[in-house]
Amino acid sequence: MKPAPFDYHRATSVRDAVQALADAAGDGKIIAGGQSLAPVLALRMARPKVLVDINRIPGLSTIVSVDGGVRIGALVRHARLVEQTGHPMLAEAARWIGHTAIRSRGTSGGSIAHADPAAELPVVAAALEATIHIAGPRGTRTSSAAEFCTGALETTLAEDEMVTAVDMPLPQRWGFAEFSRRHGDFGLVTVAAAEVGGHWRIAVGGVGSVPLRVEEAEQLLDAGAPVEQVAAAAAAATAPSSDIHASAGYRRAMTAEFVRRALVQEKERVAA
Ligand SMILES: Cc1cc2nc3c(=O)[nH]c(=O)nc-3n(C[C@H](O)[C@H](O)[C@H](O)COP(=O)(O)OP(=O)(O)OC[C@H]3O[C@@H](n4cnc5c(N)ncnc54)[C@H](O)[C@@H]3O)c2cc1C
């Protein structure tokens, strides 16, 4: 099927893009990498009146160092996260996103804004307590990753706002582990664990509509509890639902195993 007809606006600046969204009065959509939006348009599951293309906006493809981490511009492609950020945890997570063609086009801002519960970057953002930079016609604001995702494919973004960058702190120690049936598939369970400022945070994707922080498990890890105990506490904190891909019980068992693997990974890295 082909998309329904739409007007096309090639934005020249962030201000221009958010004004175009405001002018569309709720009937506009940003297109960045198009890796999630294009299929939705083709299936006519979305019929925006206007597509606002942000690919030519200068300054959105930069990666810069900020206090304690890196600021990833909204147009930074997943492939660059793998190669160029100097942020090993992000690089590892981005390697798990789809295939080469998807990583070459898909963007960090698109992944964060799309808020797919099985996507890798929102889980990493939750574990790192990332800060999301947002622009709209009324000015700019920031949001913590925890507050940004409100449900599956739902965020606090207003219809005329866009993500401009994400600040990802550099963890002192970290682990990332994902389980998917085939390489390149969205994860059934995705685990990101990061120690930032002396405290561990563990986020799990695939066990709910948004990345889940498992705080009891984090506290056990901070207190030096064995990895197996931390993993069991993380699994106990999840309440996944069953779907065509996996039962709830299977997802919970995978959570324990992949939290364990993420944490063992860090020990092995230190030992190597
Ligand atoms: C076959 C296939 C496999 C994939 N596998 C994975 C996977 O394993 N893991 C994974 O994480 N992703 C996967 N993806 C999705 C891919 O990572 C997308 O690139 C990503 O989800 C969205 O980024 P995008 O730049 O392509 O956004 P687009 O498709 O252009 O946009 C997606 C949505 O986000 C909005 N949007 C985009 N940019 C912004 C912005 N800056 N501010 C506000 N809103 C914005 C759009 O309006 C739209 O609603 C896969 C895609 C395909 C086609």
The ligand as an SDF file (V2000), in Angstrom:
LIG
                    3D

 53 58  0  0  0  0  0  0  0  0999 V2000
   13.1960   -3.9140    9.9890 C   0  0  0  0  0  0  0  0  0  0  0  0
   13.4080   -2.9440   11.1370 C   0  0  0  0  0  0  0  0  0  0  0  0
   14.0090   -3.4040   12.2970 C   0  0  0  0  0  0  0  0  0  0  0  0
   14.2230   -2.5180   13.3700 C   0  0  0  0  0  0  0  0  0  0  0  0
   14.8050   -3.0120   14.4990 N   0  0  0  0  0  0  0  0  0  0  0  0
   14.9870   -2.1800   15.5470 C   0  0  0  0  0  0  0  0  0  0  0  0
   15.5930   -2.6410   16.7490 C   0  0  0  0  0  0  0  0  0  0  0  0
   15.9920   -3.7990   16.8780 O   0  0  0  0  0  0  0  0  0  0  0  0
   15.7270   -1.7530   17.7610 N   0  0  0  0  0  0  0  0  0  0  0  0
   15.3040   -0.4520   17.6660 C   0  0  0  0  0  0  0  0  0  0  0  0
   15.4510    0.3070   18.6220 O   0  0  0  0  0  0  0  0  0  0  0  0
   14.7400    0.0050   16.5480 N   0  0  0  0  0  0  0  0  0  0  0  0
   14.5760   -0.8110   15.4880 C   0  0  0  0  0  0  0  0  0  0  0  0
   13.9980   -0.3280   14.3520 N   0  0  0  0  0  0  0  0  0  0  0  0
   13.5290    1.0850   14.3470 C   0  0  0  0  0  0  0  0  0  0  0  0
   14.6560    2.0380   14.0900 C   0  0  0  0  0  0  0  0  0  0  0  0
   15.5990    2.0460   15.1190 O   0  0  0  0  0  0  0  0  0  0  0  0
   14.1100    3.4620   13.9300 C   0  0  0  0  0  0  0  0  0  0  0  0
   15.0990    4.1270   13.2740 O   0  0  0  0  0  0  0  0  0  0  0  0
   13.7860    4.2680   15.1680 C   0  0  0  0  0  0  0  0  0  0  0  0
   12.8380    3.6360   15.9720 O   0  0  0  0  0  0  0  0  0  0  0  0
   13.1390    5.6230   14.8080 C   0  0  0  0  0  0  0  0  0  0  0  0
   14.0970    6.4600   14.3070 O   0  0  0  0  0  0  0  0  0  0  0  0
   13.8960    7.1960   12.9290 P   0  0  0  0  0  0  0  0  0  0  0  0
   14.9140    8.2700   12.8930 O   0  0  0  0  0  0  0  0  0  0  0  0
   13.8850    6.2190   11.8190 O   0  0  0  0  0  0  0  0  0  0  0  0
   12.4480    7.8900   13.1330 O   0  0  0  0  0  0  0  0  0  0  0  0
   11.2620    8.0780   12.1060 P   0  0  0  0  0  0  0  0  0  0  0  0
   10.8220    6.7750   11.5610 O   0  0  0  0  0  0  0  0  0  0  0  0
   11.5640    9.1520   11.1390 O   0  0  0  0  0  0  0  0  0  0  0  0
   10.1580    8.6250   13.1330 O   0  0  0  0  0  0  0  0  0  0  0  0
    9.6050    7.7560   14.1140 C   0  0  0  0  0  0  0  0  0  0  0  0
    8.6430    8.5680   14.9920 C   0  0  0  0  0  0  0  0  0  0  0  0
    9.3710    9.5020   15.7820 O   0  0  0  0  0  0  0  0  0  0  0  0
    9.0140   10.8500   15.4490 C   0  0  0  0  0  0  0  0  0  0  0  0
   10.2750   11.6010   15.4570 N   0  0  0  0  0  0  0  0  0  0  0  0
   11.4110   11.3220   14.7650 C   0  0  0  0  0  0  0  0  0  0  0  0
   12.3880   12.1710   15.1080 N   0  0  0  0  0  0  0  0  0  0  0  0
   11.8630   13.0160   16.0330 C   0  0  0  0  0  0  0  0  0  0  0  0
   12.3830   14.0930   16.7900 C   0  0  0  0  0  0  0  0  0  0  0  0
   13.6510   14.4840   16.6720 N   0  0  0  0  0  0  0  0  0  0  0  0
   11.5570   14.7210   17.6530 N   0  0  0  0  0  0  0  0  0  0  0  0
   10.2720   14.3220   17.7900 C   0  0  0  0  0  0  0  0  0  0  0  0
    9.7250   13.2960   17.1140 N   0  0  0  0  0  0  0  0  0  0  0  0
   10.5120   12.6480   16.2490 C   0  0  0  0  0  0  0  0  0  0  0  0
    8.3120   10.7800   14.0970 C   0  0  0  0  0  0  0  0  0  0  0  0
    7.3860   11.8090   13.9270 O   0  0  0  0  0  0  0  0  0  0  0  0
    7.6440    9.4220   14.1900 C   0  0  0  0  0  0  0  0  0  0  0  0
    6.4530    9.5010   14.9240 O   0  0  0  0  0  0  0  0  0  0  0  0
   13.8000   -1.1580   13.2690 C   0  0  0  0  0  0  0  0  0  0  0  0
   13.2120   -0.6940   12.0790 C   0  0  0  0  0  0  0  0  0  0  0  0
   13.0240   -1.5770   11.0210 C   0  0  0  0  0  0  0  0  0  0  0  0
   12.3960   -1.0440    9.7630 C   0  0  0  0  0  0  0  0  0  0  0  0
  1  2  1  0
  2  3  1  0
  2 52  2  0
  3  4  2  0
  4  5  1  0
  4 50  1  0
  5  6  2  0
  6  7  1  0
  6 13  1  0
  7  8  2  0
  7  9  1  0
  9 10  1  0
 10 11  2  0
 10 12  1  0
 12 13  2  0
 13 14  1  0
 14 15  1  0
 14 50  1  0
 15 16  1  0
 16 17  1  0
 16 18  1  0
 18 19  1  0
 18 20  1  0
 20 21  1  0
 20 22  1  0
 22 23  1  0
 23 24  1  0
 24 25  2  0
 24 26  1  0
 24 27  1  0
 27 28  1  0
 28 29  2  0
 28 30  1  0
 28 31  1  0
 31 32  1  0
 32 33  1  0
 33 34  1  0
 33 48  1  0
 34 35  1  0
 35 36  1  0
 35 46  1  0
 36 37  1  0
 36 45  1  0
 37 38  2  0
 38 39  1  0
 39 40  1  0
 39 45  2  0
 40 41  1  0
 40 42  2  0
 42 43  1  0
 43 44  2  0
 44 45  1  0
 46 47  1  0
 46 48  1  0
 48 49  1  0
 50 51  2  0
 51 52  1  0
 52 53  1  0
M  END
$$$$
